[in-house]
Amino acid sequence: MTLEKVKEKADRYFTKAVEIRRYLHQNPELSFQEENTANYVFDTLKSMGLKPQRMAETGVVALIEGAHPGPVVALRADLDALPILEANDVQYKSKNDGVMHACGHDVHTASLLGAAMILNDLKSEFSGTIKLIFQPGEEKLPGGASIMIKEGVLKNPEPIAIFGQHVFPELEVGKVGFRSGQYMASCDEIHITVKGKGGHGAMPHLAVDPILISSHLVIALQQVVSRRSNPLTPSVLTIGKFMGNGATNVIPDKVKLEGTFRTFDEHWRNEAHKEIVSITENLVLSMGGTCEIDIQKGYPLVFNDESLTAKARQSAVQYLGESNVVELPMRATGEDFSFYTQAMPGTFYRLGVANKAKGIVHPVHSSLFDADEESLKIGAGLMAWIAINELK
């Protein structure tokens, strides 16, 4: 099979991919509530002559079987949107107030459906099977990927590799990015309740002030990164929520803290959880309070298999040219694609979607995020080309 054939099909289905993306963008659904989105994907796959199946309630999986038996390669997209009110003034603006595809999952899904159309047309020219995975709930714990895996999405048949792509507004449209090895951080949620004894602000000696205790705790927890971790292992500990609910003259009974811990080493990740608990319990007790600690383990780190990533990068060079394929830096953001990379060789790469001339420059999770739709042509075609080369 030639590269020209794949590019020709990508051009042919570009208009359809744009149509799909705009429908999805106008009709976003929150994590694990993607019923209409899943139905739309299911019906689109069925219209191609495929036999899709539902998984994890709002997930969809389908197979494209080549002309002869061979290996299985999986391609993944995510379906959910975010609780954000869209500020863009575009004809495909979200119709669901307060819900928006601000992380580009509409682009991911449209690209994978476009890739499916290309691969389905060309299935007589390759051996093996393509498994299409459309998962729910990437934006919310426990992550739709973990549920899909538990329900057997990586079995019957079992893929030898999995690929995922994600929009990247830091790259101009026409470019893609790869990174081998450690790429994205594990991400865990920290929930701490510090309990004291409320009282009058003018008589603090009769109270146990959880505001004061919690203020010391926020600072003390920074030791986990600055003094307890190996400085060669990137880590982040951020407390993003501090809820005291007292008043100018009221010391509250308790304070709630919420934050995140992220790193790139699974052993240190587990040790850091113990450090967080130890520091919290000892400091709070020393100041006369008590505490409750809940560390919710989230997504593991994304590890891009070195050999697989090298091959995928070479496919991208063939498809786009060396100058349009860049090396990505490590990121402390999290992704539930990591569950797939823990289970099997996988590669998670980035799709450029920015266009400064059109004002498409805003980051993901912004109410102004958008993607240059020219990226859909690359998103669909490159994913198909990577899969075909891996089957070889």
C-alpha positions as CSV (number, residue, x, y, z in Angstrom):
1,M,0.0,0.0,0.0
2,T,1.3,3.5,-0.9
3,L,1.4,6.6,1.2
4,E,-0.4,8.4,-1.7
5,K,-3.4,6.2,-1.4
6,V,-3.8,7.0,2.3
7,K,-3.4,10.7,1.6
8,E,-5.9,10.5,-1.2
9,K,-8.5,8.9,1.2
10,A,-7.7,11.5,3.9
11,D,-8.5,14.3,1.4
12,R,-11.7,12.4,0.3
13,Y,-13.0,12.1,3.8
14,F,-11.9,15.5,5.1
15,T,-15.3,17.2,4.6
16,K,-17.0,14.3,6.4
17,A,-14.5,14.6,9.3
18,V,-15.2,18.3,9.6
19,E,-19.0,17.5,9.7
20,I,-18.5,14.9,12.4
21,R,-16.3,17.3,14.5
22,R,-18.8,20.1,14.3
23,Y,-21.7,17.9,15.3
24,L,-19.7,16.6,18.3
25,H,-18.6,20.1,19.2
26,Q,-22.2,21.4,19.2
27,N,-23.4,18.5,21.2
28,P,-20.9,17.9,24.0
29,E,-21.5,15.6,27.0
30,L,-19.8,15.3,30.3
31,S,-17.7,12.3,31.5
32,F,-19.6,9.1,31.7
33,Q,-22.7,10.8,30.4
34,E,-21.8,10.5,26.7
35,E,-24.9,8.5,25.6
36,N,-25.8,10.5,22.5
37,T,-22.1,10.8,21.5
38,A,-21.7,7.0,21.8
39,N,-24.8,6.4,19.8
40,Y,-23.5,8.8,17.1
41,V,-20.2,7.0,16.9
42,F,-21.9,3.6,16.9
43,D,-24.2,4.6,14.0
44,T,-21.3,6.1,12.0
45,L,-19.3,2.9,12.4
46,K,-22.3,0.8,11.5
47,S,-22.9,2.9,8.3
48,M,-19.4,1.8,7.2
49,G,-20.5,-1.9,7.4
50,L,-18.6,-2.5,10.7
51,K,-20.1,-4.3,13.7
52,P,-19.5,-1.9,16.7
53,Q,-20.2,-3.0,20.3
54,R,-20.9,-0.9,23.4
55,M,-18.6,-1.2,26.4
56,A,-18.3,0.7,29.7
57,E,-21.9,1.9,29.1
58,T,-20.9,4.9,26.9
59,G,-17.8,3.4,25.2
60,V,-17.7,1.9,21.7
61,V,-15.3,-0.6,20.1
62,A,-15.2,-2.0,16.6
63,L,-12.8,-4.1,14.4
64,I,-11.6,-3.5,10.8
65,E,-10.3,-6.9,9.5
66,G,-7.7,-6.9,6.7
67,A,-7.6,-9.3,3.8
68,H,-5.5,-11.9,5.7
69,P,-4.9,-12.8,9.3
70,G,-2.2,-10.9,11.1
71,P,-1.4,-8.8,14.2
72,V,-3.9,-6.5,15.9
73,V,-3.2,-2.8,16.4
74,A,-5.5,-0.6,18.5
75,L,-6.3,3.1,17.9
76,R,-8.0,5.1,20.7
77,A,-10.1,8.3,21.0
78,D,-12.0,9.8,23.9
79,L,-15.6,11.1,23.9
80,D,-16.2,13.4,26.9
81,A,-16.3,17.1,27.2
82,L,-15.7,19.5,30.1
83,P,-17.9,21.6,32.4
84,I,-17.0,24.9,30.7
85,L,-19.2,27.6,29.2
86,E,-17.9,28.2,25.6
87,A,-16.9,31.8,24.8
88,N,-16.2,31.2,21.1
89,D,-18.5,32.9,18.5
90,V,-18.5,30.2,15.8
91,Q,-21.3,28.5,13.9
92,Y,-20.5,25.2,15.6
93,K,-20.6,26.6,19.1
94,S,-21.8,24.3,21.9
95,K,-25.5,24.0,22.3
96,N,-25.2,22.7,25.8
97,D,-24.6,25.7,28.0
98,G,-21.9,25.0,30.5
99,V,-20.5,22.0,28.6
100,M,-17.8,22.3,26.0
101,H,-15.2,20.3,24.0
102,A,-12.5,22.4,25.5
103,C,-9.9,19.6,25.4
104,G,-10.3,18.6,21.8
105,H,-12.0,15.2,22.3
106,D,-14.3,16.1,19.4
107,V,-11.2,16.4,17.2
108,H,-9.9,13.1,18.5
109,T,-13.1,11.3,17.8
110,A,-13.6,12.8,14.4
111,S,-10.0,11.9,13.5
112,L,-10.4,8.3,14.5
113,L,-13.7,8.0,12.6
114,G,-11.9,9.5,9.6
115,A,-9.1,7.0,10.1
116,A,-11.7,4.2,10.3
117,M,-13.1,5.3,6.9
118,I,-9.7,5.3,5.3
119,L,-8.7,1.9,6.8
120,N,-12.1,0.4,5.9
121,D,-11.6,1.4,2.3
122,L,-8.1,-0.1,2.2
123,K,-8.7,-3.2,4.2
124,S,-8.2,-5.5,1.2
125,E,-4.6,-4.2,1.0
126,F,-3.3,-5.0,4.5
127,S,-3.1,-8.1,6.7
128,G,-4.2,-8.0,10.3
129,T,-6.9,-6.2,12.3
130,I,-7.4,-2.6,13.5
131,K,-9.3,-2.3,16.8
132,L,-11.0,1.1,17.2
133,I,-11.5,2.2,20.8
134,F,-13.8,5.1,21.6
135,Q,-13.7,5.5,25.4
136,P,-15.8,7.6,27.8
137,G,-14.6,9.6,30.8
138,E,-11.0,10.6,30.2
139,E,-11.5,13.8,32.2
140,K,-12.8,12.1,35.4
141,L,-11.5,9.5,37.8
142,P,-11.3,6.6,37.6
143,G,-10.8,7.2,33.9
144,G,-12.8,5.5,31.2
145,A,-9.6,3.7,30.0
146,S,-9.4,1.8,33.2
147,I,-13.0,0.7,32.9
148,M,-12.6,-0.3,29.3
149,I,-9.6,-2.4,30.2
150,K,-11.4,-4.1,33.1
151,E,-14.2,-5.0,30.7
152,G,-11.7,-6.6,28.3
153,V,-11.2,-4.1,25.5
154,L,-7.5,-5.3,25.2
155,K,-8.6,-8.9,24.7
156,N,-10.4,-10.9,22.0
157,P,-8.5,-10.0,19.9
158,E,-5.4,-8.8,21.9
159,P,-3.5,-5.9,20.2
160,I,0.2,-5.8,20.0
161,A,0.3,-2.0,20.3
162,I,-2.0,0.9,20.9
163,F,-1.8,4.5,19.6
164,G,-3.5,7.7,20.7
165,Q,-3.3,11.3,19.7
166,H,-4.2,14.5,21.4
167,V,-4.6,18.1,20.2
168,F,-1.7,20.4,21.0
169,P,-2.4,24.2,20.6
170,E,1.3,24.9,21.2
171,L,2.0,23.5,17.7
172,E,0.9,25.0,14.5
173,V,-1.5,22.9,12.3
174,G,0.6,20.7,10.0
175,K,3.0,19.6,12.7
176,V,3.0,16.7,15.1
177,G,5.1,15.8,18.1
178,F,6.5,12.7,19.7
179,R,8.4,11.8,22.9
180,S,9.9,8.4,23.7
181,G,9.8,7.0,27.3
182,Q,8.4,9.1,30.2
183,Y,6.0,11.7,28.8
184,M,3.1,12.6,31.1
185,A,2.9,12.5,34.9
186,S,0.9,10.3,37.2
187,C,-1.8,12.4,38.9
188,D,-3.4,11.9,42.3
189,E,-5.9,13.9,44.3
190,I,-5.2,15.0,47.8
191,H,-8.2,15.6,50.2
192,I,-7.4,16.7,53.7
193,T,-9.8,17.9,56.5
194,V,-8.1,19.7,59.4
195,K,-10.3,19.7,62.5
196,G,-9.8,22.2,65.4
197,K,-12.1,23.9,67.8
198,G,-14.1,27.0,66.6
199,G,-14.5,30.1,68.6
200,H,-14.5,33.9,68.6
201,G,-11.8,35.6,66.6
202,A,-11.1,37.9,69.6
203,M,-10.4,34.9,71.9
204,P,-8.1,32.6,70.0
205,H,-6.7,31.1,73.2
206,L,-10.0,29.4,73.8
207,A,-10.0,27.8,70.3
208,V,-7.9,25.5,68.2
209,D,-7.5,27.4,65.0
210,P,-7.7,25.1,61.9
211,I,-7.0,28.1,59.6
212,L,-3.6,28.6,61.3
213,I,-2.8,24.9,61.3
214,S,-3.8,24.5,57.6
215,S,-1.7,27.5,56.7
216,H,1.4,25.9,58.2
217,L,0.4,22.6,56.6
218,V,0.3,24.0,53.1
219,I,3.9,25.3,53.5
220,A,5.1,22.1,55.2
221,L,3.8,19.8,52.5
222,Q,6.2,21.5,50.0
223,Q,8.9,19.5,51.8
224,V,7.6,16.5,49.9
225,V,9.0,17.9,46.7
226,S,11.8,20.2,47.9
227,R,13.4,17.9,50.6
228,R,12.0,14.4,50.4
229,S,12.2,13.6,46.7
230,N,15.2,13.0,44.4
231,P,15.7,16.3,42.6
232,L,16.3,14.4,39.4
233,T,12.7,13.0,39.6
234,P,10.2,15.7,38.6
235,S,7.4,16.1,41.1
236,V,4.6,18.6,41.7
237,L,2.5,19.1,44.8
238,T,-0.1,21.8,44.6
239,I,-2.9,22.7,47.1
240,G,-5.5,24.4,44.9
241,K,-8.4,24.6,47.3
242,F,-8.5,26.0,50.9
243,M,-12.0,26.2,52.4
244,G,-12.2,27.7,55.9
245,N,-15.7,29.2,56.0
246,G,-15.2,31.3,59.1
247,A,-15.8,35.1,59.3
248,T,-13.9,38.2,60.3
249,N,-14.6,37.3,63.9
250,V,-15.2,33.6,63.7
251,I,-12.6,30.8,63.9
252,P,-14.2,27.8,62.1
253,D,-14.2,24.2,63.4
254,K,-12.5,22.8,60.4
255,V,-10.7,23.5,57.1
256,K,-10.8,21.4,53.9
257,L,-7.8,21.3,51.6
258,E,-7.7,19.8,48.1
259,G,-4.8,19.4,45.8
260,T,-2.8,17.2,43.5
261,F,0.4,15.3,43.5
262,R,2.2,14.4,40.3
263,T,5.4,12.6,39.4
264,F,7.1,10.4,36.8
265,D,8.3,7.5,39.1
266,E,5.8,4.9,40.3
267,H,7.9,3.9,43.3
268,W,8.4,7.5,44.5
269,R,4.7,8.1,43.9
270,N,3.8,5.5,46.5
271,E,6.4,6.8,48.9
272,A,5.3,10.4,48.5
273,H,1.8,9.4,49.5
274,K,3.2,8.1,52.8
275,E,5.2,11.3,53.3
276,I,2.1,13.4,52.8
277,V,0.2,11.4,55.4
278,S,3.1,11.5,57.9
279,I,3.7,15.3,57.6
280,T,0.0,16.0,57.8
281,E,-0.7,13.9,60.8
282,N,2.4,15.0,62.8
283,L,2.0,18.7,62.1
284,V,-1.7,18.8,62.8
285,L,-1.3,16.8,66.0
286,S,1.5,19.1,67.2
287,M,-0.7,22.1,66.9
288,G,-3.6,20.6,68.8
289,G,-5.8,19.5,65.9
290,T,-6.9,16.2,64.3
291,C,-7.2,15.4,60.6
292,E,-8.7,13.1,58.0
293,I,-6.6,12.3,54.9
294,D,-7.9,10.8,51.6
295,I,-5.4,10.4,48.7
296,Q,-7.2,9.3,45.7
297,K,-4.9,7.5,43.3
298,G,-5.5,8.7,39.8
299,Y,-3.8,8.0,36.5
300,P,-0.3,6.5,36.3
301,L,2.4,8.1,34.2
302,V,2.2,7.9,30.4
303,F,5.2,5.8,29.1
304,N,5.7,5.8,25.4
305,D,7.4,2.5,24.3
306,E,10.7,3.5,22.7
307,S,10.6,1.1,19.7
308,L,7.0,1.8,19.0
309,T,7.4,5.5,19.2
310,A,10.5,5.5,16.9
311,K,8.4,3.6,14.3
312,A,5.4,5.9,14.7
313,R,7.7,9.0,14.4
314,Q,9.2,7.6,11.2
315,S,5.7,7.1,9.8
316,A,5.0,10.8,10.6
317,V,8.2,11.9,8.9
318,Q,7.1,9.9,5.8
319,Y,3.6,11.5,6.0
320,L,4.6,15.1,6.8
321,G,8.3,15.6,6.3
322,E,11.1,15.8,8.9
323,S,10.6,19.5,9.5
324,N,7.0,19.0,10.6
325,V,7.7,16.3,13.3
326,V,9.0,17.7,16.6
327,E,10.4,16.4,19.9
328,L,8.0,17.0,22.8
329,P,9.1,17.9,26.3
330,M,7.8,16.0,29.4
331,R,4.5,17.3,30.8
332,A,3.1,17.2,34.4
333,T,-0.4,17.0,33.0
334,G,-2.1,13.6,33.3
335,E,-3.9,11.3,30.8
336,D,-5.8,8.1,31.3
337,F,-4.2,6.7,28.1
338,S,-1.5,5.8,30.7
339,F,-3.6,2.8,31.7
340,Y,-3.1,1.4,28.2
341,T,0.6,2.0,28.2
342,Q,0.8,0.2,31.6
343,A,-0.8,-2.8,30.0
344,M,0.9,-3.0,26.7
345,P,3.3,-1.1,24.3
346,G,1.7,2.2,23.4
347,T,2.5,5.6,22.0
348,F,0.7,8.9,22.7
349,Y,1.6,11.7,20.3
350,R,0.4,15.3,19.7
351,L,-1.4,16.9,16.8
352,G,-0.8,20.5,16.0
353,V,-4.1,22.5,15.9
354,A,-3.0,26.2,16.3
355,N,-3.3,28.9,13.6
356,K,-2.2,32.3,14.7
357,A,-3.5,34.0,11.5
358,K,-7.0,32.7,12.4
359,G,-6.6,33.6,16.1
360,I,-6.7,29.9,17.1
361,V,-4.1,30.1,19.8
362,H,-5.9,29.4,23.1
363,P,-4.9,26.5,25.4
364,V,-7.0,23.4,26.2
365,H,-9.4,23.7,29.1
366,S,-10.0,27.3,28.1
367,S,-13.5,28.7,27.1
368,L,-11.8,30.0,24.0
369,F,-10.1,26.8,22.9
370,D,-10.6,25.9,19.2
371,A,-8.8,23.8,16.6
372,D,-7.9,24.6,13.0
373,E,-10.0,22.0,11.2
374,E,-7.2,21.4,8.7
375,S,-5.7,19.3,11.5
376,L,-8.5,16.7,10.9
377,K,-7.0,15.8,7.6
378,I,-3.7,15.0,9.3
379,G,-5.3,13.5,12.4
380,A,-7.2,10.9,10.3
381,G,-4.6,10.2,7.6
382,L,-1.6,10.0,9.9
383,M,-3.3,7.7,12.4
384,A,-4.3,5.4,9.6
385,W,-0.7,5.4,8.2
386,I,0.8,4.7,11.5
387,A,-1.5,1.7,12.1
388,I,-0.8,0.3,8.6
389,N,2.9,0.5,9.1
390,E,2.7,-1.2,12.5
391,L,0.7,-4.1,10.9
392,K,3.6,-4.6,8.6
